[in-house]
């Protein structure tokens, strides 16, 4: 454990997390403000809204993937040169950034779950149901972070045309992601299935295969990322 804490990838992950923590607190604060303030404001104005029937966890899960996509795009283009200038190898940066992306995704989901249990914030949705979908949503957020990283790396490496190619690849992977998560986002690990009713998706009949396909997709994205970034010319400022 001590060797891991002293490793370069671990330090890269720490530095990235410190930066992303501020962004995430702002993002979380905005979501919470919308969740608590917007429904009563609309009602006072005489409007109808269904926002007061949505749990905060649902608010987080529906927006976190987009947030992490943007984080992945911005982080690689702005931080790679900084770390390389400090002597960090591409491999160490890749390992540290991937670990931090997974941790940040998990933190978002767990924080959304915990806040959803606070009296006055909790509205609809069972805690058991939220716990059951958490692993799948965590993985979804991680994939979208990596897709943002992939798009940014493509443009960073070779300019507009190769960057557009990376964008097309990311869109294709995003389409596959939608297929694997659509209608079956609540199907995660088999031992979590008893926590809620059977999902309506046909894929729910094969929960382990579905979860394995999702993990496999995440691994494919990481392999593509590593292939693009392992010989990436880095602009050191």
Secondary structure, 3 states (H helix, E strand, C coil): CHHHHHCHHHHHHHHHHHHHHHHHHHHHHHHHHHHHHHHHHHHHCCCCCCHHHCCHHHHHHHHHHHHHHHHHHHHHHHHHHHHHHCCCCHHHHHHHHHHHHHHHHHHHHHHHHHHHCCCCCCCCCCHHHHHHHHHHHHHHHHHHHHHHHHHHHHHHHHCHHHHHHHHHHHHHHHHHHHHHHCCCCCCCCHHHHHHCCCCCCHHHHHHHHHHHHHHHHHHHHHHHHHHHHCCCCCCCC
